[in-house]
Amino acid sequence: MTLLKTIKASDFRPDAAPKPLDEATLTAAESIVNGVREGGRDALIDYAKKFDGRADGQPLLIERDALDAAKARLDADDLALLERVADRVRDFAQAQLDALSELEMDVPGGKAGHSIVPVERAGCYAPAGRYALPSTVIMTVVPAVVAGCGQVVLATPGTSDLMLAAAAVAGADRVLAVGGAQAVAAMAYGFEGFDRCDVIVGPGNRWVTAAKKIVSGDCGIDMLAGPSELVLVGDQSSDPATVAADLLAQAEHDEDARAFLVTTDAPLIGKVEAELDKQLGVLPTAATAKVALANGAAVLCESVDQVIATCNALAPEHLELHCNDAQAVADKVVNAGCLFIGHQSAEVFGDYGVGPNHTLPTAGSARFSAGLNVFTFVRVRTWLKLDAAPQALVDDTARLAELEGLVGHQRSALKRQKS
């Protein structure tokens, strides 16, 4: 049985990627969002009982002291692990923030510039369905804290000591113990005892994604993320066993995940296929991974230029370069959520906190968007301070307003002309 179908690059249609949302999910999610928006706390609890298995009397909001208590209960080695990962993510986020400078410059009649202003309240979502994801707690909360947000809330249906300790280590102020579309609605619109958030970030299932689309505009969101995906570029220098292991690491996410091998080396495809079959035999998540592999393909290219063109057309969430002169290939790729350059740069290191964020654009949206980062939580706010508007500026503004037929604009400018 072929695990990874082979397609010639000339026959490959990268624009056939599945969309992250369907109309039925959007319609159902909208009903949930509107229910929470209108019904507040009571509606939120009802949905949490229905979809999260919430028990009567379970806390809806878990405050910082309870997060710290969970942290104190956690195994010391596991706590140290969370702290190391958070430190690496925090260092990277701080370096990103430091790269963005405030601006002041001379303009006619005075000064103009921009300031860097964090949003006041950030809402971070971390899934806890098939698996609880403390790594996502760290990836979403830490950049918000580094950005300087006044309050950072984590929403998750998973309230184990591991998840709560991760929230404490990352710096969350409180946890909303709810998942799904109802959690997104609660963060977007608030309820009694819980202020609405200014931006909502983090990955989730199709219900979470649909809800984020629905509330976008009432608050900010990071992206609409679909199933996870990996494109791996290989050639004669690639180790088939490592390539197969990296493809399977992607495929085990869920049955909708996608993994592609893009190569100019036809023999590599057969070698990777054999390794996939071998490694699936001892992989605990083989049932999921095997289904997901069918969503991908091995794309056989005629040249390195065709490899690069295929990668740019796919615009993948993750792009691993297991090839000779990987940096030269990376320099020509313009569409990817995150690049992993060279044989040792496994995507899983990005998943688990080497520094860059693992919340990344999917389904080709890397063509126009970037992954979650510290800039998601700040605004570049411009300002203008004129001591006296020069006559030339008054005249230009008044005339342009006149050309557009906006007489009120014209008169406002003329009030500043010199007597």
C-alpha positions, 0 to 999 in steps of 0.5 A: 500500500502506498502511504505517500502518493507521488505527483509530478510537480507539473500536475500538482495543484497546491491551491486545492488545500482544504479551507479551515471552515465550512458553512455548517460549522460557521452557522452552528458556531454563530448560534453559540456565539450569539447565545453567550453574547446575549445570555452571558454567564448562565449561557456560557455555563450551559454550553460548557456543560453540553460541550466541555463536560463541565460538572456542577460547582466546577470553577468558571474562573481560576485565579492566580493564587490557584494557578500558583498552587497548581505550580507548587503541586507539579513534579519538580522536573516537569516544572523546571521543564516548563520554566526552561521552555517559557524562558526561551520563548520569553527571550525570543519575544523580548528580542522581537519587541526590542527590534521595534522602535518608537519613532519621531521625525520632523514634518512641516510645522512640527513633529510626527511619529509613532509609539508602541502601545500594548493592548489592554486585555489579551485572551489566549486559547489553548486546546485540551481535546485529544491532548492537553497542550501546555506548550500552547499555553506558553506560546500564547501567554508569554508573548502577551506578557512580554508585550505589556498587556494589562491583563492576560487570560488563558481559556482552556477546557483542560484544568489539570495541574500541568495546564494550570502550572503552565499558565502560572509559569507563562504569566497568565493572570487567570484562567477561564475554564471553558473551551470551544466557540463558547470560550471565544465568545466569552472572551470577545464579549465578556460576562459578569465578573469578566471583562471582554478581551481586546485580542484573542489568539491561539489555535483550536478546532474548527469550532474555535476557528469559526468563532474567531471569524465571527467575533473578528471586528468586535475584537482582534484575532491572530489568524484563522488556523486550519489543520496543521501542515508540513512541507519537507524539501529533500534531496540526495543528502537527506536521511530517509529515516529522519525524513520519515520521522519528521513527516510522521511527527506532523501526521500524528497531529490529527487525521486532517493534518497534511505532510508533503515531501518535495524533492528532485530525487526520485529514489528518495521517495521510495526510501522514505516510503519504506521508512514510513511503513517501518516506523508506523509499525511501532508508532503509538499514534499510527492510526491517526498518522496513516490517515493523515499521510493520505492528505499529503503527497510526494511532489517530484520536481525537475529542478531546484527552481521548481522546488522553490516554486512549489513551496511558494505556491503551497505557502505551508505552515512549516517548511523544513529544508533537508537539502544541500545549500538549504540557506540558498533555498530558504533565501528564495522562499517567500511564503511560509509560516516558519522556516526550518533550515538544515537537517538538524532544524526539526519542526518539533523543536519549533513546536516545543519552545526553542524560541519562535512561536508555533501558532502559525498560518495554514491553508496557504494564508502564509502568503499574506499573514505571519504567525503569532508573535509579540507584535500581535499584542501591540499597536503602532500608534501614530501621532502628530504635533504641529506648533504652527501649520505652514501656509503651504501645508494649509494650502495643499490640504485645502485644495485637496479637500476642495477637489474631493468636495469636502468643504468642511475639511477645507474650512478646517484647514483654512482656520489654521492659515496665517492672518 
